[in-house]
Amino acid sequence: MDTEAQHTERDRSSDPEERSRSVLFRRRFGLTGLACAVFLLLLSHFVLQPFQIPSGSMEPTLRIGDRVLVNKLAYRFGSEPGRGDVIVFDGTGSFVREAPEGNPVAGLLHGAAAALGLAEPADTDFVKRVVGVGGDRVKCCDKGGRVEVNGVPVAEGYLYPGDVPSQVPFDIVVPHGTLWVMGDHRSHSRDSRDHLGSPGGGMVPVDRVIGRADWIGWPFGRWSEVRPTGAFRGVPEAGAAGGGHG
């Protein structure tokens, strides 16, 4: 009986129709997986990109290992980043001189993984909060130790507990078409303040902004909106107050 069962099993596995069905299933499964991957990459490229937080520079708002969902349509139709927005941007030419050279195939694979939130972002990508927009005068610090924008002190309730707004004094006017950005964990953030002496003066060109970080998507226990801040509500437009330009 055992011999007959083995022959029967061999006969089934060698059945051409059965093999054809198995090959067809594998092909369909592979094509479906490929189509899903292409769809996710297109979605990530044009609409909503996962971005893995690589450092603690944005704590407590964003923690190391968080995956934020970057809204790439936020600034696509004429609107521009506003004060208080948490943005992801390409720092080439502002925070880093140029993209580091490397293996192009490895770079392509890493880029695809980063686009799906499965790997840390490229060394040229950063996440920071917009503190000043084109035309703003941003100064630190006033007598109360606060950042001033256009002469108005800003109550930055999003800062890391115990942090001061800045240990580095500065007084700058943001050129039009650029942004002044800072991390929420100021003592652990390399941001516009650290590039004051670099070409561009630490300013990030608006056209280098990838999108706005609108949601924390992972881990599940952290799923939430990256809430807008009202800290800049009382700040006048540049030139509307005596502190606008100096």
C-alpha positions as CSV (number, residue, x, y, z in Angstrom):
1,M,0.0,0.0,0.0
2,D,2.8,2.4,0.8
3,T,4.4,1.8,-2.6
4,E,1.1,2.5,-4.3
5,A,0.7,5.7,-2.3
6,Q,4.2,6.9,-3.3
7,H,3.4,6.1,-7.0
8,T,0.1,8.0,-6.7
9,E,1.9,11.0,-5.2
10,R,4.6,11.0,-7.9
11,D,1.9,10.8,-10.6
12,R,0.1,13.9,-9.2
13,S,3.3,15.9,-8.9
14,S,4.3,15.0,-12.4
15,D,0.9,15.9,-13.8
16,P,1.5,18.6,-16.5
17,E,-1.8,20.3,-15.7
18,E,-0.9,20.5,-12.0
19,R,2.6,21.9,-12.8
20,S,1.0,24.5,-15.1
21,R,-1.3,25.6,-12.4
22,S,1.5,26.0,-9.9
23,V,3.6,28.0,-12.4
24,L,0.7,30.2,-13.2
25,F,0.0,30.8,-9.5
26,R,3.6,31.8,-8.8
27,R,3.6,34.2,-11.8
28,R,0.3,35.8,-10.7
29,F,1.6,36.1,-7.1
30,G,4.9,37.7,-8.3
31,L,3.1,40.1,-10.6
32,T,0.7,41.1,-7.9
33,G,3.6,41.8,-5.5
34,L,5.4,43.8,-8.1
35,A,2.3,45.8,-8.9
36,C,1.8,46.6,-5.2
37,A,5.4,47.6,-4.8
38,V,5.2,49.9,-7.9
39,F,2.0,51.4,-6.6
40,L,3.5,52.1,-3.2
41,L,6.6,53.7,-4.7
42,L,4.5,55.9,-7.0
43,L,2.3,56.9,-4.0
44,S,5.4,57.6,-2.0
45,H,7.0,59.6,-4.8
46,F,4.0,61.8,-5.6
47,V,1.6,61.9,-2.6
48,L,2.5,60.4,0.8
49,Q,6.0,59.3,1.8
50,P,6.9,57.5,5.0
51,F,10.0,59.0,6.6
52,Q,11.9,57.3,9.4
53,I,13.1,59.7,12.1
54,P,16.9,59.0,12.5
55,S,17.7,61.3,15.5
56,G,16.3,63.0,18.6
57,S,16.5,66.5,17.2
58,M,12.7,66.8,17.0
59,E,11.9,65.4,20.4
60,P,9.4,65.4,22.1
61,T,7.3,65.9,18.9
62,L,9.0,63.1,17.0
63,R,11.0,60.3,18.5
64,I,13.9,58.2,17.1
65,G,12.4,55.4,15.0
66,D,9.0,57.1,14.4
67,R,7.7,56.8,10.9
68,V,6.0,60.0,9.9
69,L,3.8,60.3,6.8
70,V,5.0,63.3,4.7
71,N,2.3,65.0,2.8
72,K,3.9,65.8,-0.6
73,L,0.8,67.6,-1.9
74,A,0.8,70.2,1.0
75,Y,2.8,72.8,-1.0
76,R,2.1,71.6,-4.6
77,F,-0.7,74.0,-5.5
78,G,0.7,77.4,-4.7
79,S,0.9,77.3,-0.9
80,E,4.2,77.5,0.9
81,P,5.5,76.3,4.2
82,G,4.3,78.4,7.1
83,R,5.8,79.2,10.5
84,G,5.4,76.2,12.8
85,D,5.1,73.6,10.1
86,V,7.2,70.4,10.6
87,I,8.8,69.8,7.2
88,V,11.1,67.3,5.5
89,F,13.6,68.8,3.1
90,D,16.6,68.0,1.0
91,G,19.5,69.8,2.7
92,T,21.9,69.6,-0.3
93,G,23.4,73.1,-0.8
94,S,22.2,74.4,2.6
95,F,22.9,71.8,5.4
96,V,25.3,69.6,3.3
97,R,27.4,70.7,0.4
98,E,26.6,67.9,-1.9
99,A,25.2,64.4,-2.0
100,P,27.9,61.9,-1.0
101,E,29.1,59.6,-3.7
102,G,28.4,55.9,-3.5
103,N,27.4,52.7,-5.3
104,P,24.6,53.7,-7.6
105,V,22.8,50.3,-7.3
106,A,23.1,50.4,-3.5
107,G,21.9,54.0,-3.5
108,L,18.9,53.0,-5.7
109,L,17.9,50.1,-3.4
110,H,18.4,52.2,-0.3
111,G,16.3,55.0,-1.8
112,A,13.5,52.6,-2.5
113,A,13.6,51.2,1.0
114,A,13.7,54.7,2.5
115,A,10.7,55.8,0.3
116,L,8.7,52.9,1.9
117,G,9.9,53.8,5.4
118,L,11.9,50.6,5.7
119,A,15.3,52.3,6.0
120,E,16.7,55.5,7.4
121,P,16.5,58.5,5.0
122,A,19.4,59.7,2.9
123,D,22.0,61.7,4.7
124,T,20.9,64.8,2.8
125,D,17.3,64.6,4.1
126,F,16.3,66.4,7.3
127,V,13.2,67.1,9.4
128,K,12.8,70.4,11.2
129,R,10.3,73.0,12.2
130,V,9.9,76.2,10.3
131,V,10.5,79.2,12.6
132,G,10.9,81.9,10.0
133,V,9.7,82.4,6.4
134,G,10.8,84.8,3.7
135,G,11.1,88.4,4.9
136,D,11.0,87.5,8.6
137,R,13.4,88.9,11.1
138,V,14.3,86.0,13.6
139,K,16.2,86.9,16.7
140,C,17.3,85.2,19.8
141,C,17.1,85.8,22.5
142,D,15.0,88.5,24.1
143,K,15.2,89.5,27.8
144,G,13.0,86.6,28.6
145,G,15.2,84.1,26.7
146,R,12.7,83.6,23.9
147,V,13.0,83.6,20.1
148,E,11.5,86.7,18.5
149,V,9.9,86.8,15.1
150,N,9.2,90.2,13.6
151,G,9.6,91.7,17.1
152,V,7.1,89.4,18.8
153,P,8.4,86.8,21.3
154,V,7.3,83.2,20.6
155,A,6.1,80.9,23.3
156,E,7.5,77.6,21.9
157,G,5.5,75.1,23.9
158,Y,6.7,72.3,21.7
159,L,10.3,72.5,22.9
160,Y,12.0,69.6,24.7
161,P,11.4,70.0,28.5
162,G,14.3,71.8,30.1
163,D,15.7,73.1,26.8
164,V,16.2,76.8,26.1
165,P,15.2,78.3,22.8
166,S,18.9,78.7,21.8
167,Q,22.3,78.8,23.5
168,V,23.6,80.5,20.3
169,P,22.6,84.1,19.8
170,F,21.5,85.2,16.3
171,D,19.7,88.0,14.6
172,I,18.9,87.3,10.9
173,V,16.5,88.3,8.2
174,V,15.2,85.4,6.1
175,P,15.7,86.0,2.4
176,H,12.5,85.5,0.3
177,G,12.2,82.0,-1.1
178,T,13.9,80.5,1.9
179,L,13.2,79.2,5.4
180,W,14.8,79.4,8.8
181,V,14.3,76.0,10.5
182,M,15.1,74.6,13.9
183,G,14.7,71.4,15.8
184,D,12.4,71.1,18.8
185,H,15.2,69.6,20.9
186,R,17.4,72.6,20.5
187,S,20.4,71.3,22.4
188,H,20.5,68.2,20.2
189,S,19.7,69.7,16.9
190,R,22.0,70.8,14.1
191,D,19.8,73.3,12.3
192,S,19.9,76.7,10.6
193,R,21.9,78.1,13.6
194,D,24.8,75.7,12.8
195,H,25.1,76.8,9.2
196,L,25.1,80.6,9.7
197,G,28.6,80.7,8.2
198,S,27.9,78.3,5.4
199,P,26.9,79.3,1.8
200,G,23.2,80.2,2.1
201,G,23.6,81.2,5.8
202,G,21.6,78.2,7.1
203,M,18.5,79.1,5.0
204,V,16.6,76.3,3.3
205,P,15.3,77.1,-0.2
206,V,11.5,76.5,-0.4
207,D,12.0,74.5,-3.6
208,R,14.0,71.9,-1.5
209,V,11.1,71.1,0.7
210,I,9.9,67.5,0.2
211,G,6.7,67.9,2.1
212,R,5.0,68.5,5.5
213,A,5.1,65.8,8.2
214,D,1.3,65.5,9.0
215,W,1.0,62.2,10.8
216,I,3.0,59.7,12.9
217,G,2.2,56.3,11.3
218,W,4.4,54.0,13.3
219,P,4.7,52.5,15.9
220,F,0.9,51.9,16.2
221,G,1.0,53.2,19.8
222,R,2.2,56.5,18.5
223,W,-0.3,56.9,15.7
224,S,-1.5,60.5,15.8
225,E,-1.6,63.8,13.9
226,V,1.5,66.0,14.1
227,R,-0.6,68.8,15.5
228,P,-0.3,72.4,14.2
229,T,1.0,74.9,16.7
230,G,-0.5,78.2,17.6
231,A,2.8,79.6,18.8
232,F,3.2,81.9,15.9
233,R,-0.4,83.2,15.8
234,G,0.5,86.6,17.1
235,V,3.4,87.1,14.8
236,P,2.8,89.9,12.2
237,E,3.8,89.6,8.6
238,A,7.3,90.9,7.8
239,G,7.4,94.7,7.6
240,A,4.1,95.1,9.5
241,A,5.9,95.7,12.7
242,G,8.8,97.9,13.7
243,G,10.9,94.8,14.4
244,G,10.4,93.4,10.9
245,H,13.7,94.5,9.4
246,G,16.9,95.9,10.9
